Amino acid sequence: MAPATNSRVQHPRGHRLLFPSLLAFVLTGVAAASAYTTLGKHFPSLLVDAYHFYSIVELPSWERTEPRPHVSHRLVAVNGVTLPEKAPLPSPLELYELMAGTSRDSMAHLEFEDPRGRSFPPIHSRVSCFGAEELLFFFVAYALAAWLVLWSGGLVFTVCGRPAARRAYTFWSVVTFLLLLSFYDYHTNAWLAPFFSVSAVGIPLGALWLAYAFPRPPRWRATIIRRGLIVLTVLGAGTATGLVVARFTGWNVYPIRNAIDHLMAPSFVTLAGIVLLRMRRSTGLERTELVTASWGLITTPLLLALVHVLSLITGRDVRHLVLPFAVLLFPLSIGYALIRNNILEARTVLTSRMLRVPFALGAILLSVLGTYLAYLATRNGQVVLDLLFLLGFALFLLLMVLARHIQTRLFFPSTLAFRGTVQGLSDRLAALRDIPAIRRAVEEAVVKTLPTLSAQVVEPGALVELSYLPGDSQERLARGENLWTAQSPRDQHLLLPMRSLGELRAVLLVAPKRGAALYTQEDIHLLETLASLGALALHNAEVVQELESIRRLEVGAAQKEKQLTLSALSEELCHEMVYPLNFLQDLLRRGASGQPLDEEDLSFARDEVDRMKRMLDSLRRLQLPTPRLAPLQLLGHIQRALLLVREPIHEKKLSVTIDVPPELTVNAEGGALVQLLSNLLRNAAQATPEAGAIGIRLHQGPGGQLLDVWDTGPGIPEHVAPALFTSRRISTKQGGYGIGLTVVQRIAYTFQWDISFRRESERTLFRLTLPHPP
């Protein structure tokens, strides 16, 4: 099934109209050429048909003569010249030319006889010339009406889902097209006389077929009725063949013509009566669609009856003046019923393009009528023909503007409601954050704007619960295609994907319109816009919910982070306070034993107490202080770090080697630098056996200055070395927690130093790479 948004809906029968359309254009060209050749030719202010029978066709401007012949009377002599009875019969225009060539007083003397061969009193009629009046009405108006009927037949053939009704209406529209198109030629050149003869037989047959098949065949004895109609159609085909052959053989066609004339009215009465009978017996939607379509069937006979009464009152037969307009009532009623109630079960979307042709042809036809009426009112005045054509063109433009306005109001109200509906839904969705509320808002907007029975926003996962879905509906909706459910044209639902950022958020499921009316292209555009707004709102609501979830997670994570930070700071504080506490404990022990305390030890003790205060302050703030880097002498801070670890050095009688120039400065922060060096020296002292050695050595490397803190201990186990700086809980000694190296790595990172571990020359060393001084 094609997407609903496709304005050019492809139908499997559309390609079959190509050749008939070309043939119709060719016939129209032939009819136009035939009509053009009659301009300026003489005729006796009355017309005869291709079989020389009198025709009741006339215009109000023609001079009327009395008595008037009957349609059964045949022309046998013109100005005293007896017409030859041999075949083929001359065309009516040839008879008119014979009349003009033999007339002496601008009067034509015509003799008719009835079917029994009895002569009718001679008729004396003034000789006139075919002009714009005859051409404008009997060809242009009739041809426009013919194309309107044919267009309706092509549309029904293309979209109708009921085969019997499609065939019946297409047949009726084709024969009506041929009748109207060849009408003027049938009374002049007779080039298309065979087509007129066929259509004269086909129109009553088409009416009977419509009575049987429209809008669907009857349930009662349908087979018998269909077989009877087939027999009548075969007889009609033989009759039409006889009429065509008679022009070339000279056969008497009066009995056939008489039968056709008497069959025409009963056939349309039968059609109207059967439709009324079905209306009486039907209920519900079937009755509604019949009521919608029947006004054309009822109005057409009433209009023709009114015209007949008017003819009796005025004494002039004006039925042929009304015919091209009255015949359009039937296709108009069918088209209206198709749009309002989908009487033909069409699977299509109504577009303005589909109505462009009939509205344009109708406007031209009405402008032709207006121009002709203006001509009748002013033909004795000084108004020139050019002004009348200008009036007709202005009338055409006015009618097109009115037609567009009526078309929008009547069939495309979504165009008028588009802006207000979209703006109202946008304002409402802007204030909604709850997904169920957004769905309700979209559903209410659809039901309020379109005359649909219901609308529902469905989760993509819930589509499997819906029946009548095409097999690949999930994939097609995900691609952004609109779908119809696989139901009858009156029951099918429309599914529109609600996509945002390429993801299917939901599906808008819209029920059929009230009365099974056709969805229009503007309806689809409005629904697509509402679906897009709803999808965007659903996406925003999902984002808001995700952000809210993230915010809650962040709040929880912040609480967790505070706990982790508190734990980490507590561990680091406990680890780092061991050094100054040991140093202070040693001072107190020395002071208690009466040993003198030098000023350097006391100054260092005060500095360590201040550093412990700063660490406690960091614990209260749950944040380590930002180091303030400045150029510092490295050797002095190494010596202070050695003071913090002198206890294990003295206990193990370790030798300490410091190979650092006194003038060397580094960019660091004093307390943090002492903390870094003391951790490395303490680890070295703890890892070195008694009487071993530790030290610090500075040397130049390719990436900058290298500061090695080394010891002569056994080294770090192989299974620990690869993860030494990647895990917090790696320790190089039994019972350790690995906090010291973590502190070292953190401080080195703040100084923009690199730290690494290696084993060289029976020494274990931790290497700090210092950047080049600025």
C-alpha positions in Angstrom: 0.0 0.0 0.0 1.4 3.4 -0.9 2.2 5.9 1.7 -0.7 8.1 2.6 1.4 11.2 2.1 1.9 10.6 -1.6 -0.3 13.1 -3.4 0.1 11.2 -6.6 -1.3 7.9 -5.5 -0.4 5.2 -8.0 -3.3 2.9 -9.0 -2.9 -0.4 -10.9 -5.5 0.6 -13.5 -4.1 4.1 -14.2 -1.9 3.1 -17.1 -4.9 1.6 -18.9 -6.2 5.1 -19.5 -3.3 6.3 -21.7 -4.6 4.9 -25.0 -8.3 5.9 -24.3 -7.1 9.4 -23.4 -5.1 9.8 -26.6 -8.2 8.5 -28.6 -10.4 11.0 -26.8 -8.0 13.9 -27.7 -8.0 12.7 -31.3 -11.8 12.6 -31.5 -11.9 16.1 -29.9 -9.5 17.4 -32.5 -11.7 15.9 -35.3 -14.8 17.4 -33.8 -13.1 20.8 -33.5 -12.0 20.7 -37.1 -15.5 19.7 -38.2 -17.0 22.6 -36.2 -14.5 25.0 -37.6 -15.4 24.1 -41.2 -19.0 25.1 -40.6 -18.2 28.8 -39.8 -19.9 31.0 -42.4 -21.7 28.1 -44.0 -25.5 28.5 -44.7 -28.3 26.6 -43.0 -32.1 27.1 -42.9 -32.4 28.2 -39.2 -33.2 24.6 -38.3 -31.2 21.4 -38.3 -31.5 17.8 -39.5 -29.5 14.9 -38.4 -27.2 12.6 -40.2 -30.2 10.5 -41.4 -32.0 13.6 -42.7 -34.6 13.5 -39.9 -35.8 16.7 -38.4 -34.0 17.7 -35.2 -35.7 19.7 -32.4 -32.3 21.4 -31.7 -32.6 25.2 -31.9 -31.3 28.4 -30.4 -33.5 31.3 -29.2 -32.0 33.6 -31.8 -33.1 31.5 -34.8 -36.1 32.7 -36.7 -38.9 30.3 -36.0 -41.3 29.1 -38.7 -44.6 27.3 -38.4 -45.7 24.6 -38.6 -42.7 22.7 -37.1 -42.1 19.1 -38.2 -41.9 16.1 -35.9 -38.7 14.2 -35.2 -40.1 11.3 -37.2 -40.3 13.5 -40.3 -37.6 13.1 -42.9 -36.3 15.8 -45.3 -37.0 14.7 -48.8 -36.7 17.9 -50.9 -34.9 21.2 -50.7 -36.2 24.2 -52.8 -38.0 21.8 -55.0 -35.0 19.5 -55.6 -35.7 16.0 -54.5 -33.0 14.5 -52.4 -31.4 11.2 -53.8 -32.2 8.1 -51.8 -29.1 6.3 -52.9 -26.4 5.5 -50.3 -24.3 6.8 -48.8 -26.5 9.6 -47.5 -25.1 13.1 -47.9 -24.2 14.9 -44.7 -26.5 17.6 -43.3 -24.0 20.3 -44.2 -24.2 19.2 -47.9 -27.9 19.5 -47.7 -27.6 23.0 -46.3 -25.1 23.9 -49.1 -27.6 22.5 -51.7 -30.3 24.7 -50.1 -28.1 27.8 -50.3 -27.2 27.1 -53.9 -30.8 26.8 -55.1 -32.3 29.5 -53.0 -33.3 32.8 -54.7 -35.0 34.9 -52.1 -32.9 34.1 -48.9 -35.6 31.6 -48.0 -35.4 27.9 -47.9 -38.3 25.7 -49.0 -38.1 22.4 -47.2 -40.3 19.4 -47.7 -40.6 16.6 -45.1 -42.6 13.3 -45.0 -43.6 11.1 -42.2 -42.7 7.4 -41.7 -45.7 6.4 -43.8 -44.6 8.5 -46.8 -47.2 11.2 -46.3 -46.0 14.7 -47.1 -45.8 17.4 -44.5 -46.8 20.9 -45.4 -43.8 22.7 -46.9 -41.7 24.8 -44.5 -40.3 28.2 -45.5 -37.3 29.1 -43.4 -34.9 32.0 -43.6 -31.4 31.1 -44.6 -28.8 31.9 -41.9 -25.1 31.3 -41.5 -23.3 29.2 -38.8 -21.4 31.7 -36.6 -19.9 32.0 -33.2 -23.2 31.6 -31.5 -23.8 28.1 -32.8 -20.2 27.1 -32.4 -19.9 28.5 -28.9 -22.9 26.7 -27.6 -23.4 23.5 -29.6 -19.7 22.6 -29.8 -17.7 24.4 -27.1 -20.3 24.0 -24.3 -21.1 20.4 -25.2 -17.4 19.5 -25.6 -16.6 20.9 -22.1 -19.5 19.0 -20.6 -18.3 15.9 -22.5 -14.8 16.2 -21.0 -16.2 16.7 -17.5 -18.2 13.5 -17.8 -15.2 11.6 -19.3 -12.9 12.9 -16.5 -15.4 11.6 -13.9 -15.4 8.2 -15.6 -11.6 8.1 -15.7 -11.5 8.9 -12.0 -14.1 6.3 -11.1 -12.2 3.7 -13.3 -9.0 4.5 -11.5 -10.0 4.6 -7.8 -13.3 2.7 -7.6 -13.0 -0.5 -5.4 -16.3 -2.0 -6.6 -15.8 -3.7 -10.0 -19.4 -3.8 -11.1 -20.0 -0.1 -10.3 -16.7 0.8 -11.9 -17.5 -0.9 -15.2 -21.1 0.5 -15.3 -20.2 4.1 -14.6 -17.2 4.0 -16.9 -19.4 2.7 -19.8 -22.0 5.4 -19.1 -19.4 8.2 -19.0 -17.8 7.0 -22.3 -21.0 6.9 -24.3 -22.2 10.2 -22.8 -18.8 11.7 -23.8 -19.2 10.5 -27.4 -22.8 11.8 -27.6 -21.9 15.3 -26.3 -18.7 15.6 -28.3 -20.2 14.5 -31.6 -23.5 16.4 -31.1 -22.7 19.4 -33.3 -20.9 17.3 -35.9 -23.9 14.9 -36.1 -26.0 17.8 -37.4 -23.4 19.3 -39.8 -20.5 17.3 -41.3 -21.5 13.9 -39.8 -17.8 12.9 -39.6 -18.4 11.4 -36.2 -22.0 10.1 -36.9 -21.1 6.5 -36.1 -19.9 7.5 -32.6 -23.1 9.4 -32.1 -25.2 6.5 -33.2 -23.3 4.1 -30.8 -23.7 6.6 -27.9 -27.4 7.0 -28.6 -27.9 3.3 -28.0 -25.3 3.1 -25.2 -26.7 5.8 -22.9 -30.0 4.0 -22.0 -28.0 0.8 -21.6 -25.5 2.5 -19.4 -28.4 3.8 -17.2 -29.8 0.3 -16.9 -26.3 -1.1 -15.9 -26.0 1.7 -13.3 -29.4 0.8 -11.9 -28.1 -2.8 -11.5 -24.5 -2.1 -10.3 -24.6 1.2 -8.5 -23.4 1.4 -5.8 -23.3 -2.4 -5.7 -25.3 -5.2 -7.4 -28.5 -6.3 -5.7 -28.6 -9.3 -3.4 -31.9 -10.5 -4.9 -31.7 -12.4 -8.2 -28.5 -10.6 -9.2 -27.5 -13.4 -11.7 -30.8 -13.3 -13.6 -30.8 -9.5 -13.8 -27.2 -9.5 -15.0 -27.9 -12.0 -17.7 -30.9 -10.0 -18.8 -28.7 -6.9 -19.1 -26.1 -8.8 -21.0 -28.8 -9.8 -23.5 -29.9 -6.2 -23.9 -26.3 -5.1 -24.3 -25.8 -7.6 -27.1 -29.1 -6.4 -28.8 -27.9 -2.8 -28.3 -24.6 -3.6 -30.0 -26.5 -5.0 -33.0 -28.7 -2.0 -33.0 -25.8 0.4 -33.0 -24.1 -1.5 -35.8 -27.3 -1.3 -37.8 -27.5 2.5 -37.3 -23.9 2.9 -38.5 -24.4 0.7 -41.5 -27.7 2.4 -42.5 -25.9 5.7 -43.4 -24.0 3.8 -46.1 -26.8 1.5 -47.2 -29.9 3.8 -47.1 -31.9 1.5 -44.8 -34.9 2.9 -43.1 -33.7 3.6 -39.5 -37.0 5.1 -38.2 -38.1 1.9 -36.3 -34.7 1.8 -34.6 -34.7 5.5 -33.8 -38.2 5.3 -32.5 -37.3 2.4 -30.2 -34.2 4.3 -28.9 -36.2 7.5 -28.2 -38.8 5.5 -26.3 -36.2 3.6 -24.3 -34.2 6.7 -23.2 -36.7 8.1 -20.7 -37.8 4.7 -19.1 -34.1 3.8 -18.6 -33.4 6.9 -16.5 -36.7 6.5 -14.7 -35.7 2.9 -13.9 -32.3 4.1 -12.6 -33.9 6.8 -10.3 -36.7 4.4 -9.1 -34.2 1.6 -8.2 -32.0 4.0 -6.3 -35.0 5.4 -4.4 -36.1 1.8 -3.6 -32.7 1.0 -2.3 -32.7 4.1 -0.2 -36.0 3.0 1.4 -34.7 -0.5 2.2 -31.2 0.5 3.4 -30.1 1.7 6.8 -27.1 3.3 8.4 -24.1 4.2 6.3 -25.5 2.5 3.2 -28.6 4.8 3.3 -26.4 7.8 3.9 -24.3 7.2 0.9 -27.3 6.6 -1.3 -28.9 9.8 -0.1 -25.7 11.7 -0.9 -25.5 10.3 -4.4 -29.2 10.3 -5.3 -29.7 14.1 -5.5 -28.2 14.1 -9.0 -30.5 11.3 -10.1 -33.5 13.1 -8.7 -32.6 16.6 -9.8 -31.8 15.7 -13.4 -35.3 14.3 -14.2 -36.9 17.2 -12.3 -34.9 19.8 -14.2 -35.7 18.2 -17.6 -39.4 18.1 -16.6 -39.2 21.8 -15.7 -37.6 22.6 -19.0 -40.3 20.7 -20.8 -43.0 22.7 -19.0 -41.1 25.9 -19.9 -41.0 24.7 -23.6 -44.7 24.3 -23.6 -45.3 27.7 -22.2 -42.8 29.6 -24.5 -43.4 27.4 -27.5 -39.7 26.8 -27.9 -37.9 23.6 -27.2 -34.9 24.5 -25.0 -34.0 21.0 -23.8 -30.8 21.0 -25.8 -29.8 24.2 -24.2 -30.1 22.6 -20.7 -28.7 19.2 -21.7 -24.9 19.9 -21.2 -25.6 21.3 -17.8 -28.2 18.8 -16.6 -26.1 15.8 -17.6 -23.4 17.0 -15.2 -25.6 16.7 -12.1 -25.1 12.9 -12.1 -21.3 12.9 -12.0 -21.3 15.8 -9.6 -23.5 13.8 -7.2 -21.3 10.7 -7.6 -18.2 12.8 -6.9 -19.7 14.4 -3.9 -20.8 11.0 -2.5 -17.3 9.6 -3.2 -15.7 12.4 -1.2 -18.2 12.5 1.7 -19.0 8.8 2.0 -16.6 6.9 -0.2 -19.5 5.4 -2.0 -17.1 3.6 -4.4 -14.8 2.2 -1.7 -11.8 4.0 -3.1 -8.4 3.5 -1.6 -7.1 7.0 -2.3 -6.4 10.3 -0.7 -8.2 13.3 -2.0 -6.0 16.0 -3.4 -6.6 19.5 -4.8 -5.0 18.2 -8.0 -7.8 15.7 -8.5 -10.4 18.5 -8.4 -8.4 21.0 -10.5 -9.7 19.6 -13.9 -13.4 19.5 -13.1 -13.4 22.9 -11.4 -11.5 24.5 -14.4 -13.8 22.9 -17.0 -16.8 23.8 -15.0 -15.6 27.4 -14.7 -15.0 27.5 -18.5 -18.5 26.0 -19.1 -20.2 28.6 -16.9 -18.2 31.4 -18.4 -19.3 30.2 -21.9 -22.9 30.3 -20.7 -22.5 33.8 -19.3 -20.9 35.0 -22.5 -23.7 33.5 -24.5 -26.4 35.1 -22.3 -24.6 38.4 -22.6 -24.6 37.9 -26.4 -28.3 37.3 -26.4 -28.9 40.4 -24.4 -26.7 42.7 -26.5 -26.6 41.2 -30.0 -28.8 44.0 -31.4 -26.6 46.6 -29.8 -23.1 47.9 -30.5 -21.2 45.5 -28.2 -18.5 43.9 -30.3 -17.7 40.2 -30.0 -14.2 40.9 -28.6 -15.7 42.6 -25.6 -17.9 39.6 -25.0 -14.9 37.3 -25.0 -13.2 39.6 -22.6 -16.2 39.4 -20.4 -16.1 35.6 -20.6 -12.5 35.6 -19.6 -13.1 37.9 -16.6 -16.0 35.7 -15.6 -13.8 32.6 -15.9 -11.2 34.2 -13.5 -13.9 35.1 -11.0 -15.4 31.6 -11.1 -12.0 30.1 -10.5 -11.4 32.2 -7.5 -14.9 31.3 -6.2 -14.3 27.7 -7.0 -11.0 27.6 -5.1 -12.7 29.2 -2.1 -15.6 26.8 -2.2 -13.3 23.8 -2.7 -11.3 24.8 0.4 -14.3 25.4 2.5 -16.2 22.3 1.4 -13.5 19.6 0.9 -10.3 20.9 2.5 -11.2 22.5 5.8 -7.9 21.3 7.3 -6.2 24.1 5.3 -8.1 26.7 7.2 -7.6 25.0 10.6 -3.9 24.2 10.1 -2.3 27.2 11.7 -4.6 27.5 14.6 -4.5 23.8 15.4 -0.7 23.6 15.2 -0.2 26.7 17.3 -2.7 25.6 19.9 -1.2 22.2 20.2 2.3 23.7 20.4 1.3 26.0 23.2 -0.3 23.2 25.1 2.6 20.7 24.6 5.1 23.4 25.8 3.6 23.2 29.3 3.4 19.4 29.5 6.2 17.1 30.8 4.1 14.0 31.5 4.1 11.5 28.7 0.5 10.3 29.2 -0.7 13.9 29.2 1.2 14.6 25.9 -0.5 11.6 24.3 -3.9 12.8 25.4 -3.2 16.3 24.1 -2.3 15.0 20.6 -5.4 12.7 20.5 -7.7 15.5 21.6 -6.2 17.9 18.9 -6.8 15.3 16.2 -10.4 14.5 17.2 -11.2 18.2 17.6 -9.8 19.2 14.2 -10.8 16.3 12.0 -14.2 14.6 11.8 -12.7 11.3 12.8 -14.2 8.7 15.1 -11.1 8.4 17.3 -7.4 8.9 17.6 -4.9 7.1 19.7 -1.1 7.4 20.3 0.3 3.9 20.5 3.6 2.7 21.8 5.8 1.1 19.0 5.9 -2.1 21.1 2.1 -2.3 21.3 1.7 -2.4 17.5 1.9 -6.2 17.6 -1.5 -6.2 19.5 -3.2 -4.4 16.6 -4.9 -6.5 13.9 -5.0 -5.8 10.2 -1.5 -4.5 10.1 0.8 -5.1 7.0 3.5 -7.6 7.6 6.4 -5.1 7.4 4.6 -2.3 9.3 7.3 -1.9 12.0 10.1 -1.4 9.4 8.0 1.0 7.3 6.9 3.1 10.2 10.5 3.2 11.5 11.5 4.6 8.0 8.8 7.3 8.4 6.2 5.9 6.1 2.4 6.4 6.7 0.4 3.2 6.5 -3.2 2.1 6.1 -4.5 -1.0 7.9 -5.4 -4.0 5.7 -9.2 -3.5 6.1 -12.0 -2.4 3.8 -11.7 1.2 2.5 -14.4 2.3 4.9 -12.9 0.6 8.0 -9.2 1.1 7.4 -7.2 3.1 10.0 -4.3 5.5 9.2 -1.0 5.0 11.0 1.4 7.9 11.2 4.9 7.5 12.7 5.8 9.9 15.4 9.6 10.2 14.8 12.2 12.5 16.4 15.9 12.4 15.6 15.3 9.4 13.4 13.8 7.3 16.2 10.2 6.1 16.3 8.7 7.5 19.6 5.1 6.4 19.0 2.5 5.8 16.3 -0.6 8.0 15.8 -3.5 5.7 15.0 -6.4 7.6 13.4 -9.8 6.0 12.8 -11.9 6.5 9.6 -13.6 9.8 9.2 -17.3 10.1 10.0 -19.5 8.8 7.1 -16.4 7.1 5.6 -15.3 10.3 4.0 -12.1 10.4 2.1 -9.0 11.7 3.8 -7.5 14.7 2.0 -3.9 15.5 1.4 -4.3 18.5 3.7 -5.7 16.2 6.4 -2.6 14.0 6.0 -0.3 17.1 6.2 -2.0 18.3 9.3 -1.8 14.9 11.0 1.8 14.6 10.1 2.5 18.0 11.6 0.6 17.1 14.8 2.5 13.7 14.9 5.8 15.5 14.6 4.9 18.0 17.4 3.8 15.1 19.5 7.0 13.2 18.8 9.1 16.2 19.7 7.2 16.7 22.9 7.5 13.0 23.8 11.3 13.2 23.1 11.6 16.3 25.3 9.6 14.6 28.0 11.9 11.5 27.8 14.9 13.8 27.9 13.5 15.7 30.9 12.9 12.3 32.7 16.4 11.2 31.9 17.8 14.4 33.2 15.8 14.1 36.3 17.0 10.5 36.7 20.6 11.8 36.1 20.1 14.5 38.6 18.9 12.0 41.2 21.8 9.9 40.4 24.1 12.8 40.7 22.7 13.8 44.0 23.2 10.2 45.2 26.6 10.1 43.6 27.5 13.4 45.3 26.6 11.9 48.6 28.6 8.8 47.8 31.5 11.0 46.5 31.5 12.9 49.8 31.6 9.6 51.7 34.4 8.4 49.5 36.3 11.7 49.7 35.9 11.6 53.5 37.2 8.1 53.6 40.1 8.9 51.3 41.1 12.0 53.2 40.7 10.2 56.5 43.0 7.4 55.3 45.5 9.9 53.9 45.4 12.0 57.1 46.0 9.0 59.3 48.8 7.9 57.1 50.5 11.3 56.8 50.1 12.3 60.5 52.3 9.3 61.5 55.5 11.1 60.4 55.0 14.3 62.3 53.6 12.5 65.4 56.6 10.2 65.4 58.9 13.2 65.1 57.0 15.1 67.9 57.1 11.9 70.1 60.8 11.7 69.6 61.2 15.4 70.6 59.1 14.8 73.7 61.1 11.7 74.7 64.4 13.6 74.2 63.1 16.5 76.2 61.9 14.3 79.0 65.3 12.6 79.2 67.0 16.0 79.7 68.6 16.1 76.2 68.9 19.6 74.8 66.6 20.4 71.8 68.1 22.6 69.1 66.2 25.4 67.5 66.0 23.7 64.1 64.1 20.8 65.6 61.7 23.1 67.3 61.1 25.1 64.2 60.5 22.0 62.2 58.1 20.7 64.8 56.1 24.0 64.6 55.9 23.6 60.8 54.7 20.0 61.1 52.0 21.1 63.6 50.8 23.7 61.1 50.8 21.1 58.4 48.6 18.8 60.5 46.2 21.7 61.1 46.0 22.2 57.3 45.3 18.5 56.8 42.5 18.6 59.4 41.1 21.7 57.7 41.0 19.7 54.4 39.1 17.0 56.2 36.5 19.4 57.4 36.1 20.9 53.9 36.3 17.5 52.2 38.7 19.0 49.7 42.4 19.0 49.5 44.0 22.5 49.3 45.1 23.7 45.9 48.9 23.8 46.0 50.6 27.2 45.4 53.7 26.5 43.3 56.8 28.6 43.7 60.5 28.1 43.1 62.0 26.2 46.2 65.4 24.9 47.1 65.2 21.2 46.8 68.0 20.3 49.2 66.5 22.0 52.2 63.2 20.2 51.7 65.0 16.8 51.3 66.7 17.4 54.7 63.3 18.2 56.3 61.9 15.0 54.9 64.8 13.1 56.3 64.0 14.5 59.8 60.5 12.9 59.5 62.0 9.4 58.8 65.1 9.5 60.9 63.7 7.0 63.4 63.7 4.0 61.0 67.0 5.2 59.6 68.6 5.2 63.1 67.0 1.9 64.1 68.4 0.1 61.0 71.7 2.0 61.0 71.1 3.0 57.3 73.5 5.1 55.4 72.0 8.0 53.6 73.5 9.6 50.4 72.2 12.9 49.1 73.6 13.9 45.7 71.7 17.1 44.9 73.3 20.5 44.2 72.6 23.0 47.0 71.5 25.7 44.5 69.0 23.5 42.7 65.4 25.0 42.8 62.2 23.3 41.7 58.7 24.6 41.1 56.6 23.2 43.9 54.8 23.8 47.2 56.8 23.4 50.4 54.5 21.2 52.5 53.5 19.0 49.7 57.1 18.6 48.5 58.1 17.4 52.0 55.1 15.1 52.1 56.1 13.5 48.7 59.8 13.1 49.6 59.1 11.8 53.1 56.8 9.1 51.7 59.4 7.9 49.2 62.2 8.0 51.8 60.1 6.2 54.4 59.2 3.4 51.9 62.9 3.1 51.0 63.9 2.9 54.7 61.3 0.3 55.4 62.2 -1.8 52.4 66.0 -1.7 53.2 67.6 -4.3 55.5 69.8 -3.3 58.4 73.1 -1.6 57.5 71.8 -0.9 54.1 71.8 2.3 52.2 69.2 4.8 50.8 69.7 8.0 49.0 68.6 10.7 46.6 70.4 11.5 43.4 69.9 14.2 40.8 71.1 13.7 37.2 70.2 14.9 33.7 68.0 12.9 31.4 66.7 13.3 27.8 63.3 14.6 29.1 64.5 16.8 31.9 66.2 16.5 35.3 65.8 13.1 36.9 65.5 12.8 40.7 66.0 9.2 41.9 65.0 8.0 45.4 66.8 4.7 45.8 67.4 1.9 48.3 69.4 -1.3 48.4 66.4 -3.4 49.4 65.3 -6.6 47.7 63.0 -4.8 45.3 59.2 -5.0 44.6 57.6 -8.4 43.8 57.0 -9.0 40.1 53.3 -9.5 40.5 53.0 -6.1 42.2 55.2 -4.0 39.9 52.9 -3.7 36.8 50.0 -2.3 39.0 52.1 -0.1 41.3 50.6 3.2 40.1 47.2 1.9 38.9 45.5 0.7 42.0 45.0 2.4 45.4 45.5 -0.7 47.4 48.9 -1.9 46.1 51.5 -2.1 48.8 55.1 -3.1 48.7 55.3 -4.4 52.3 53.3 -6.7 54.4 50.5 -5.0 56.3 50.7 -1.9 54.2 47.7 -0.2 52.6 49.3 1.4 49.6 48.3 4.9 50.6 51.8 6.4 50.5 52.4 5.8 46.8 48.9 7.1 46.1 49.8 10.3 47.9 53.1 10.5 46.0 51.4 10.1 42.7 48.8 12.8 43.5 51.4 15.3 44.6 53.6 14.6 41.6 50.6 15.2 39.3 49.9 18.6 40.9 53.6 19.5 40.3 53.3 18.3 36.7 56.1 15.7 37.5 56.2 12.2 36.2 57.0 9.2 38.5 58.1 5.8 37.6 59.6 2.7 39.1 62.6 0.6 38.0 65.4 -1.7 39.3 69.0 -0.8 38.4 72.3 -2.2 39.6 70.9 -4.0 42.6 69.0 -0.8 43.6 65.3 -0.1 43.7 64.6 3.4 42.7 61.5 5.7 42.2 62.3 8.2 39.5 60.8 11.7 39.4 61.1 13.4 36.0 61.2 17.2 36.6 60.3 19.5 33.8 62.8 22.0 32.4 62.8 25.2 34.4 61.0 28.0 32.6 
